[in-house]
Amino acid sequence: MSKQLNLNKRPISSKIGGLLFVLPSIITVIIFVYGLILWSVNVSLTNQNSGTKKETEYVGLKNYTDLITDERFTHSLGNLVKFTVVFILGTLVTGFIMALLLEKGIKGEGFFRSFYLYPMAISFIAMGTVFNWLLNSARDEEAGGLNLALQKIGLGFLQNDWYVSQNGAMFSMAIPAIWQMSGYVLALFLAGFRGIPDDMREAARVDGASEAQIYRHVLFPQLTPTLLTILIILGHISMKVFDLIIGINGKSYVTQVVAVYMWEATFDQRNYAKGTAIAIVLLIMIAIVVVPYLRYNSKQQAYR
């Protein structure tokens, strides 16, 4: 009888022990994540600004409504949309093509995987400094970086203004980001391909399907969860991009995105209320992308 009582008590004690083990992490997250989010929301509802001597007062949603008519904010948002579209499409296509090339299993595959993944080891700020030179807009005799390379191989007509031009600035900004993240997308797609049982391919071949039909009707549909994961990861990376933009072109108006404008409003203009309002808008944008995926993922795990 006493043994049964001890057995019944063990699960309770283990749960308490587990809770005590993770309690410091829970408290830390509550204070430094959710607590600071609530604090930021509170500041965004005030007129807090170190540049004025006015007493801090609550102004409701005024800071948010002002952003709608703020030309700098709408410009930054437009730049972010351009960057996001080019970055996601370019990274997806490049990574998927590389995954297709390696999917069959070639000699030296390990070398190529490491070679393609290496750019991820470089920080955005370091890469931005390098691409600041590579994307130099100087031409002809003063050309440098890519423009000089194009000139040397007889393709001088392809020389570009890169990040200096208003029209193509954000497309140029996406080039180093695509170069860095394509290897990561390759790894995810390759893992998706390798996770598909060979039996499915063999069954399709027995049914008379060509290799192209196998990829189109058997393999590609199996990559849908992988594709969704990649879109979510790339989407949230692009939305909060900051260091890459700063590394290449600083806080220039031409390439300014939402995160850069948030920094400028908060630390340069000392307008804390406006800066936190921009931060909350950025947080909501990221949540709109990430939360549906988390819900979808939790439902998929529940079905399993």
C-alpha positions as CSV (number, residue, x, y, z in Angstrom):
1,M,0.0,0.0,0.0
2,S,2.8,2.4,0.9
3,K,4.6,1.6,-2.4
4,Q,1.4,2.6,-4.3
5,L,1.2,5.9,-2.4
6,N,4.9,6.7,-3.3
7,L,4.2,5.9,-6.9
8,N,1.3,8.3,-7.0
9,K,3.4,11.1,-5.4
10,R,6.2,10.8,-7.8
11,P,4.5,12.4,-10.8
12,I,3.5,15.4,-8.6
13,S,7.0,15.9,-7.3
14,S,8.5,15.6,-10.7
15,K,6.1,18.2,-12.1
16,I,7.0,20.6,-9.3
17,G,10.7,19.9,-9.9
18,G,10.2,20.6,-13.6
19,L,8.4,23.8,-12.9
20,L,11.1,25.0,-10.5
21,F,13.7,24.1,-13.1
22,V,12.1,26.3,-15.8
23,L,10.7,29.0,-13.5
24,P,13.8,31.3,-13.9
25,S,13.4,31.2,-17.6
26,I,9.6,31.9,-17.4
27,I,10.2,34.9,-15.1
28,T,12.9,36.2,-17.4
29,V,10.7,36.0,-20.5
30,I,7.7,37.6,-18.6
31,I,9.9,40.6,-17.5
32,F,12.2,41.1,-20.5
33,V,9.9,40.1,-23.4
34,Y,6.2,40.6,-22.5
35,G,6.9,43.2,-19.8
36,L,9.0,45.3,-22.2
37,I,6.4,45.0,-24.9
38,L,3.7,46.3,-22.6
39,W,6.1,49.1,-21.5
40,S,6.6,50.0,-25.2
41,V,2.9,50.0,-25.8
42,N,2.4,52.3,-22.8
43,V,5.1,54.8,-24.1
44,S,3.6,54.7,-27.6
45,L,0.4,56.0,-26.2
46,T,2.1,59.1,-24.7
47,N,3.7,62.2,-26.1
48,Q,7.1,61.4,-24.4
49,N,9.8,63.3,-26.3
50,S,13.1,64.5,-24.8
51,G,13.2,67.3,-27.3
52,T,10.4,69.2,-25.6
53,K,9.8,70.4,-22.0
54,K,6.1,69.3,-22.1
55,E,4.9,67.1,-19.3
56,T,4.3,63.5,-20.5
57,E,0.7,62.9,-21.2
58,Y,-1.4,60.1,-22.7
59,V,-2.5,61.0,-26.2
60,G,-4.1,57.6,-27.1
61,L,-3.6,56.4,-30.7
62,K,-2.3,59.8,-32.0
63,N,1.2,58.5,-32.6
64,Y,-0.2,55.7,-34.7
65,T,-2.6,57.8,-36.7
66,D,0.2,60.3,-37.4
67,L,2.3,57.5,-39.0
68,I,-0.4,57.1,-41.7
69,T,0.3,60.6,-42.9
70,D,4.1,60.6,-42.2
71,E,5.8,60.6,-45.5
72,R,9.0,59.2,-44.1
73,F,7.2,56.2,-42.6
74,T,5.2,55.4,-45.7
75,H,8.4,55.7,-47.8
76,S,10.2,53.3,-45.4
77,L,7.3,50.9,-45.5
78,G,7.3,51.0,-49.3
79,N,11.0,50.3,-49.3
80,L,10.5,47.4,-47.0
81,V,7.8,45.9,-49.2
82,K,10.2,46.1,-52.3
83,F,13.0,44.6,-50.3
84,T,10.9,41.8,-49.0
85,V,9.4,40.7,-52.3
86,V,12.8,40.7,-54.1
87,F,14.6,39.0,-51.2
88,I,12.0,36.2,-50.7
89,L,11.6,35.5,-54.4
90,G,15.3,35.6,-55.2
91,T,16.3,33.5,-52.2
92,L,13.5,30.9,-52.9
93,V,14.4,30.5,-56.6
94,T,18.2,30.4,-56.0
95,G,18.0,28.0,-53.0
96,F,15.5,25.7,-54.8
97,I,17.6,25.5,-57.9
98,M,20.7,24.6,-55.9
99,A,18.7,22.0,-53.9
100,L,17.6,20.4,-57.2
101,L,21.2,20.2,-58.4
102,L,22.3,18.5,-55.2
103,E,19.2,16.4,-54.7
104,K,20.4,13.5,-56.8
105,G,23.5,13.1,-54.8
106,I,26.7,14.3,-56.6
107,K,30.4,13.8,-55.8
108,G,31.6,16.4,-53.3
109,E,28.1,17.2,-52.1
110,G,29.4,17.9,-48.6
111,F,31.8,20.5,-50.0
112,F,29.1,22.2,-52.0
113,R,26.7,22.3,-49.0
114,S,29.4,23.9,-46.8
115,F,30.3,26.2,-49.6
116,Y,26.7,27.4,-50.1
117,L,26.1,27.7,-46.3
118,Y,29.3,29.6,-45.6
119,P,27.8,33.1,-46.2
120,M,25.5,32.5,-43.2
121,A,28.5,32.6,-40.9
122,I,29.0,36.2,-41.9
123,S,27.1,38.9,-40.0
124,F,24.8,41.3,-41.9
125,I,26.8,44.3,-40.8
126,A,30.1,42.8,-42.0
127,M,28.5,41.8,-45.3
128,G,27.0,45.2,-45.6
129,T,30.4,46.8,-45.3
130,V,31.8,44.6,-48.1
131,F,28.9,45.2,-50.4
132,N,29.1,48.9,-49.7
133,W,32.3,48.7,-51.9
134,L,31.0,46.0,-54.3
135,L,27.9,48.1,-55.1
136,N,29.9,51.3,-55.7
137,S,28.0,53.4,-58.2
138,A,31.1,55.0,-59.8
139,R,31.5,54.2,-63.4
140,D,34.1,54.1,-66.2
141,E,37.5,55.3,-65.0
142,E,36.4,55.7,-61.4
143,A,34.5,52.4,-61.4
144,G,34.9,50.0,-58.5
145,G,33.4,46.8,-57.3
146,L,30.9,45.1,-59.5
147,N,30.9,48.1,-62.0
148,L,34.7,47.6,-62.4
149,A,34.3,43.9,-62.9
150,L,31.6,44.4,-65.5
151,Q,33.8,46.9,-67.3
152,K,36.8,44.6,-67.3
153,I,34.8,41.7,-69.0
154,G,33.4,44.0,-71.7
155,L,29.9,44.4,-70.1
156,G,30.3,48.0,-69.2
157,F,26.8,48.8,-70.5
158,L,25.5,46.8,-67.5
159,Q,27.1,49.2,-65.0
160,N,24.5,50.4,-62.5
161,D,23.9,53.1,-59.9
162,W,23.0,50.3,-57.5
163,Y,21.8,51.6,-54.1
164,V,22.1,55.3,-55.1
165,S,19.2,55.2,-57.6
166,Q,15.8,55.7,-56.1
167,N,14.2,53.1,-58.4
168,G,16.6,50.3,-58.0
169,A,18.0,50.9,-54.5
170,M,16.1,48.3,-52.7
171,F,16.6,45.7,-55.4
172,S,20.3,46.2,-54.9
173,M,20.0,45.9,-51.2
174,A,18.4,42.5,-51.6
175,I,21.4,41.1,-53.5
176,P,23.6,40.5,-50.5
177,A,20.7,39.2,-48.5
178,I,19.9,36.7,-51.2
179,W,23.5,35.7,-51.4
180,Q,23.6,35.0,-47.6
181,M,20.3,33.2,-47.2
182,S,20.2,31.0,-50.3
183,G,22.4,28.4,-48.7
184,Y,20.0,28.1,-45.8
185,V,17.0,27.7,-48.1
186,L,19.1,25.1,-50.0
187,A,19.6,23.1,-46.8
188,L,15.9,23.2,-45.9
189,F,14.7,22.1,-49.4
190,L,17.4,19.4,-49.5
191,A,16.2,18.1,-46.2
192,G,12.7,18.1,-47.5
193,F,13.7,16.1,-50.6
194,R,15.7,13.6,-48.5
195,G,12.7,13.2,-46.2
196,I,10.5,11.8,-49.0
197,P,10.5,8.0,-49.0
198,D,12.1,6.4,-52.0
199,D,9.1,4.0,-52.2
200,M,7.0,6.9,-53.5
201,R,9.4,7.5,-56.4
202,E,9.7,3.8,-57.3
203,A,5.9,3.4,-57.2
204,A,5.5,6.4,-59.6
205,R,8.2,4.9,-61.9
206,V,6.3,1.6,-61.9
207,D,3.2,3.4,-62.9
208,G,5.0,4.8,-65.9
209,A,5.6,8.3,-64.7
210,S,8.5,10.2,-66.2
211,E,11.2,11.9,-64.1
212,A,9.6,15.3,-64.7
213,Q,6.1,14.0,-63.7
214,I,7.6,12.4,-60.5
215,Y,9.0,15.8,-59.5
216,R,5.8,17.7,-60.4
217,H,3.2,15.3,-59.0
218,V,5.0,13.4,-56.3
219,L,8.0,15.3,-54.9
220,F,7.0,19.0,-55.1
221,P,3.7,18.6,-53.3
222,Q,5.5,17.0,-50.4
223,L,7.6,20.1,-50.0
224,T,4.7,22.3,-49.2
225,P,5.4,22.3,-45.4
226,T,9.0,23.1,-46.1
227,L,8.1,26.0,-48.4
228,L,5.7,27.4,-45.8
229,T,8.5,27.3,-43.2
230,I,10.9,29.0,-45.5
231,L,8.4,31.8,-46.3
232,I,7.8,32.5,-42.6
233,I,11.5,32.6,-41.8
234,L,12.5,34.8,-44.7
235,G,9.5,37.0,-44.2
236,H,10.3,37.8,-40.6
237,I,14.0,38.3,-41.4
238,S,13.2,40.8,-44.1
239,M,10.7,42.8,-42.0
240,K,13.2,43.5,-39.3
241,V,16.2,44.0,-41.5
242,F,18.4,46.8,-40.1
243,D,22.1,46.0,-39.9
244,L,22.5,45.2,-43.6
245,I,20.9,48.5,-44.6
246,I,23.1,50.4,-42.2
247,G,26.2,48.6,-43.3
248,I,25.7,49.4,-47.0
249,N,24.1,52.9,-47.1
250,G,23.8,54.1,-43.5
251,K,20.5,55.9,-42.7
252,S,20.2,57.3,-46.1
253,Y,16.6,58.3,-47.1
254,V,16.9,56.4,-50.4
255,T,17.2,53.0,-48.7
256,Q,15.5,53.7,-45.4
257,V,13.3,50.9,-44.1
258,V,11.0,50.7,-41.1
259,A,13.6,49.5,-38.6
260,V,16.0,52.2,-39.6
261,Y,13.4,54.9,-39.3
262,M,12.5,53.6,-35.9
263,W,16.1,54.0,-34.8
264,E,16.3,57.5,-36.3
265,A,13.0,58.6,-34.5
266,T,14.0,57.0,-31.2
267,F,17.7,57.8,-30.9
268,D,18.4,60.7,-33.3
269,Q,15.2,62.7,-32.9
270,R,14.7,61.6,-29.3
271,N,11.0,61.1,-30.0
272,Y,10.5,58.0,-27.8
273,A,6.7,57.9,-28.3
274,K,7.0,57.9,-32.0
275,G,9.9,55.4,-32.0
276,T,8.0,52.9,-29.9
277,A,4.9,53.3,-32.0
278,I,6.9,52.3,-35.1
279,A,8.3,49.4,-33.1
280,I,4.8,48.2,-32.2
281,V,3.7,48.5,-35.8
282,L,6.7,46.4,-36.8
283,L,5.9,43.9,-34.1
284,I,2.3,43.6,-35.4
285,M,3.5,43.1,-38.9
286,I,5.8,40.3,-37.8
287,A,3.1,38.7,-35.7
288,I,0.7,38.7,-38.7
289,V,3.2,36.6,-40.5
290,V,4.4,34.3,-37.7
291,V,1.3,33.6,-35.6
292,P,-0.8,31.9,-38.3
293,Y,2.2,29.6,-39.1
294,L,2.6,28.7,-35.4
295,R,-1.1,27.9,-35.2
296,Y,-0.9,25.8,-38.4
297,N,2.1,24.0,-37.0
298,S,0.5,23.3,-33.7
299,K,-2.6,21.8,-35.4
300,Q,-0.4,19.6,-37.6
301,Q,1.4,18.3,-34.5
302,A,-2.0,17.7,-32.8
303,Y,-3.2,15.6,-35.8
304,R,0.0,13.4,-35.5
